[in-house]
């Protein structure tokens, strides 16, 4: 057999002898763009980008669904780490809100495009992708709920239905993020201002409701 011919019909020189899960994730990320979601990628495309034969893909993932879920999980962890770090570094209510929103937009514009996966796959992906995105949003909401309670207590305030407040903020931020993703970065400053005000309105309203009760 010719050294560059393979049983699957592809012709490639210099294919890698071994591949890791991280290599395949990196290859998939390179293929995702403004008009390409994970759900549109084929196994053969990812294998070609990674420099392996398609059959070698199965050494790391059962199928493309499993790779997509791994990407969604990675995106969720990356976002929670970035925004959690921003919240821990800042002290006051107003600055925490703006710092968290700014961190979200930093992730939106990051070169790795991980946040784009969360924003796109929740609406266009398979049921497996949508469930994975929903799971990541729920993780995010729980961490935010804990932080909101901590912040309110530090300021001697109470919060009405903190879990619902956290969900309202999370869904709002992701909805705005999905819109901002396809806008030029020059719009970010205006959106950060608007979104920060919206989030503060939700928190202020929840505190007022708690006091009224």
C-alpha positions as CSV (number, residue, x, y, z in Angstrom):
1,X,0.0,0.0,0.0
2,X,1.2,3.5,-0.8
3,X,2.4,5.1,2.5
4,X,0.0,8.0,2.2
5,X,-3.1,5.9,1.4
6,X,-5.3,4.7,4.2
7,X,-8.1,2.1,4.3
8,X,-10.8,4.8,5.0
9,X,-10.0,6.4,1.7
10,X,-8.4,9.6,2.9
11,X,-5.0,10.6,1.7
12,X,-2.8,12.4,4.2
13,X,0.9,12.7,4.9
14,X,2.3,12.9,8.3
15,X,-0.7,11.8,10.3
16,X,-0.2,11.7,14.1
17,X,0.4,8.3,15.6
18,X,-1.5,9.2,18.7
19,X,-4.1,11.8,19.7
20,X,-5.5,13.1,23.0
21,X,-8.9,14.4,24.0
22,X,-7.4,17.9,24.3
23,X,-6.1,17.6,20.7
24,X,-9.5,16.8,19.3
25,X,-11.1,19.6,21.4
26,X,-8.6,22.1,20.0
27,X,-9.2,20.9,16.5
28,X,-13.0,21.3,16.9
29,X,-12.5,24.8,18.3
30,X,-10.5,25.8,15.2
31,X,-13.4,24.8,13.0
32,X,-16.1,26.7,14.9
33,X,-16.8,30.2,13.6
34,X,-19.5,32.9,13.3
35,X,-21.6,30.6,11.1
36,X,-20.4,27.2,12.4
37,X,-21.6,25.6,15.5
38,X,-20.4,22.3,17.0
39,X,-23.6,20.7,15.8
40,X,-22.6,21.3,12.2
41,X,-19.1,19.7,12.5
42,X,-18.5,16.2,11.1
43,X,-16.3,13.6,12.6
44,X,-14.2,13.5,9.4
45,X,-13.7,17.3,9.5
46,X,-12.4,17.2,13.1
47,X,-10.2,14.2,12.4
48,X,-8.7,16.0,9.4
49,X,-8.0,19.1,11.4
50,X,-6.4,17.1,14.1
51,X,-4.2,15.2,11.6
52,X,-5.5,11.7,12.3
53,X,-7.5,9.0,10.5
54,X,-11.2,9.1,11.3
55,X,-11.1,5.8,13.0
56,X,-8.6,7.1,15.5
57,X,-11.2,9.6,16.8
58,X,-13.0,6.7,18.5
59,X,-10.1,6.1,20.8
60,X,-11.0,9.3,22.7
61,X,-14.8,9.9,22.0
62,X,-17.7,7.6,21.2
63,X,-19.1,10.0,18.7
64,X,-19.4,13.7,17.9
65,X,-22.1,14.1,20.5
66,X,-19.7,13.1,23.3
67,X,-17.0,15.6,21.9
68,X,-19.6,18.4,21.8
69,X,-20.7,17.7,25.4
70,X,-17.0,17.8,26.4
71,X,-16.7,21.2,24.7
72,X,-19.8,22.5,26.4
73,X,-18.5,21.3,29.8
74,X,-15.2,23.0,29.2
75,X,-16.9,26.2,28.1
76,X,-19.0,26.3,31.3
77,X,-16.0,25.7,33.6
78,X,-14.0,28.4,31.8
79,X,-16.8,30.9,32.1
80,X,-17.5,30.2,35.8
81,X,-13.9,30.4,36.6
82,X,-13.5,33.8,34.9
83,X,-16.6,35.4,36.4
84,X,-16.2,33.8,39.8
85,X,-12.7,35.3,39.9
86,X,-14.0,38.7,38.9
87,X,-16.6,38.6,41.7
88,X,-14.0,37.6,44.3
89,X,-11.7,40.4,43.4
90,X,-14.3,43.2,43.8
91,X,-16.1,44.3,46.9
92,X,-19.2,46.5,46.3
93,X,-22.5,45.6,44.8
94,X,-22.1,48.1,41.8
95,X,-18.6,47.1,41.0
96,X,-19.2,43.4,41.3
97,X,-22.1,43.6,38.8
98,X,-20.1,45.6,36.3
99,X,-17.0,43.5,36.8
100,X,-18.9,40.3,36.3
101,X,-20.6,41.6,33.1
102,X,-17.2,42.8,31.8
103,X,-15.7,39.4,32.5
104,X,-18.5,37.8,30.6
105,X,-17.8,40.0,27.6
106,X,-14.1,39.3,27.9
107,X,-14.9,35.6,27.5
108,X,-17.2,36.4,24.6
109,X,-14.3,38.0,22.7
110,X,-11.7,35.5,23.8
111,X,-9.7,33.7,21.0
112,X,-10.8,30.3,22.2
113,X,-14.4,31.0,21.4
114,X,-15.6,28.7,24.2
115,X,-18.4,31.0,25.3
116,X,-19.8,30.9,21.7
117,X,-20.4,27.2,22.2
118,X,-22.7,27.8,25.2
119,X,-24.5,30.6,23.5
120,X,-25.1,28.6,20.2
121,X,-25.6,25.0,21.2
122,X,-28.4,25.8,23.6
123,X,-30.6,26.8,20.7
124,X,-29.4,24.9,17.6
125,X,-27.7,21.7,19.0
126,X,-29.1,18.3,19.5
127,X,-31.1,17.4,22.7
128,X,-27.8,16.1,24.2
129,X,-26.1,19.5,23.5
130,X,-29.1,21.4,24.9
131,X,-29.2,19.3,28.1
132,X,-25.4,19.9,28.5
133,X,-25.9,23.7,28.1
134,X,-28.8,23.7,30.5
135,X,-26.7,21.8,33.1
136,X,-23.9,24.4,32.7
137,X,-26.4,27.3,33.2
138,X,-27.7,25.6,36.3
139,X,-24.2,25.3,37.7
140,X,-23.6,29.0,37.0
141,X,-27.0,30.0,38.6
142,X,-26.1,28.1,41.8
143,X,-22.7,29.7,42.2
144,X,-24.3,33.1,41.5
145,X,-27.1,32.4,44.0
146,X,-24.5,31.8,46.7
147,X,-22.6,35.0,45.8
148,X,-25.8,37.1,45.8
149,X,-26.7,35.9,49.3
150,X,-23.2,36.5,50.5
151,X,-23.1,40.0,49.1
152,X,-26.6,40.9,50.5
153,X,-25.6,39.7,54.0
154,X,-22.4,41.7,53.9
155,X,-24.4,44.8,53.2
156,X,-27.1,44.0,55.8
157,X,-29.7,43.3,53.2
158,X,-32.0,40.5,52.3
159,X,-32.9,39.0,48.9
160,X,-36.3,37.8,47.8
161,X,-36.1,34.3,46.2
162,X,-32.4,34.3,45.5
163,X,-32.5,31.3,43.3
164,X,-35.0,33.0,41.1
165,X,-32.9,36.2,41.1
166,X,-29.9,34.2,40.0
167,X,-31.9,32.5,37.2
168,X,-33.2,35.8,36.0
169,X,-29.8,37.4,35.8
170,X,-28.2,34.3,34.2
171,X,-30.8,34.0,31.5
172,X,-30.7,37.7,30.8
173,X,-26.9,37.8,30.5
174,X,-26.9,34.8,28.1
175,X,-29.7,36.3,26.0
176,X,-27.8,39.6,25.6
177,X,-24.6,37.6,25.0
178,X,-26.2,35.6,22.2
179,X,-27.1,38.9,20.5
180,X,-23.7,40.5,21.1
181,X,-21.9,37.6,19.7
182,X,-22.7,38.6,16.2
183,X,-22.2,42.4,16.8
184,X,-18.9,44.2,16.4
185,X,-16.8,44.5,19.6
186,X,-17.2,48.3,19.4
187,X,-20.7,47.8,20.7
188,X,-19.5,46.0,23.9
189,X,-19.1,49.1,26.0
190,X,-22.7,50.2,25.4
191,X,-24.0,46.7,26.0
192,X,-22.0,46.3,29.2
193,X,-23.4,49.6,30.6
194,X,-27.0,48.6,29.7
195,X,-26.6,45.0,31.0
196,X,-25.0,46.2,34.2
197,X,-28.0,48.5,34.8
198,X,-30.5,45.7,34.1
199,X,-28.8,43.3,36.5
200,X,-28.7,46.0,39.3
201,X,-32.4,46.6,38.7
202,X,-33.2,42.9,39.3
203,X,-31.1,42.9,42.5
204,X,-32.6,46.2,43.7
205,X,-36.1,44.9,43.1
206,X,-35.4,41.6,44.8
207,X,-34.1,43.4,47.9
208,X,-37.1,45.7,47.9
209,X,-39.4,42.7,47.8
210,X,-37.6,41.1,50.7
211,X,-37.9,44.2,52.8
212,X,-41.6,44.6,51.9
213,X,-42.3,41.2,53.1
